[in-house]
């Protein structure tokens, strides 16, 4: 039997198993969706994932921190020393309400899976089921490989990936794969991008301290509130004109606190926001410019202004090898016309970037909208077209196997020849 025939059998079995188990995967996603847990507190989710993996015969454990799950799945002659391909899912939810009218809406007040991490968790569990089934039913057709499954806590707080690295779970990992749902793409579409995939993110904190007083006599104060209002406007105007216009950057404040009474000018104002950039040069230029403007405002307003940038997070930069494997896997399933080459990076942050300081990797966008427009990520109405779950599992499984030594797996589907475009999406 030729390699193409062998890989076609594997491909067929992936698709057959996915159709057969799609309803169960949807049920599990709904179970997780109604029981969200915030960053660093994903104890129930971690236990559920760990037990499900152990039921498949996979060596899985919860790290000493008490949240997250790490598991190794071995094929062929691979052992614990074999360089691994990691497959990552984030598992935490958001502190926000769920306002959907569905049977699986959150039962926990003020917590919601509005960023799709329940979907990511289910997809990687489905990949584990698929690989286990293939190992049991057609092991002679598979390469020797070690897959490390990372169910990461605390993505929203940007702590979880760092924890995984600090605890040593990226040692001897050569590649890492990730997926994120995308409500701007229809279910059945896959978004891929080579190179910079997400923005660098810095949290910005500004304290303005001066002399408050009576609102009837602002002339006898340094009016920190007025200074804060002017500073926000000035910084918003500054960003687009301080860097190369071809670069993407955005500064947004989400907090402005100060004062306790309508007739009292406060002594202090506190601002917090994020600076998002897509190049190291723009980041450096804007941080320097923000500090410079704040120094100028100190002189003009007579207030002390303290600026603090915290928790820097780098960009996800998709590697060519893994991204190409994702693109080919997606094309083999949904056809070239449904593989969307994303023309610009997301301005969102993603701590998947932390892993890429230690190995190559790639992340894709999985279309999840039943129609467009669709409720966006972090919306209290966010939900998915659940057909995306099985598709995500199929794409991830094929990509992982191709990187492990089955490149022909991506060339056997007629869907791969259903478009007149080249594999890079060009005409």
Secondary structure, DSSP 8 states (H G I E B T S, - for coil): --HHHHHHHHHHHHHHHHHHHHHHHHHHHHHHHTS--BTT--HHHHHHHHHHHHHTT-EEE--TTSS-EEEEEEETT--TTS-EEEEEEE--BBSS-----STTS-SSTT-B--SSHHHHHHHHHHHHHHHHHHHHH-GGGS--EEEEEEEES-TTTT-HHHHHHHTTTTTTEEEEEEEEEEEEEETT-EEE-SEE-B-EEEEEEEEEE---EEGGGGGGS--HHHHHHHHHHHHHHHHTTTS-TTS-EEEEEEEEE--SSTTEE-SEEEEEEEEEESSHHHHHHHHHHHHHHHHHHHHHH--EEEEEEEEEE---EE-HHHHHHHHHHHHHHH-GGGEEE-SS-BSS--THHHHTTTSEEEEEEEEEESSSS---TT-TT----THHHHHHHHHHHHHHHHHHT-GGGGS--GGGGSSSS-TTS--
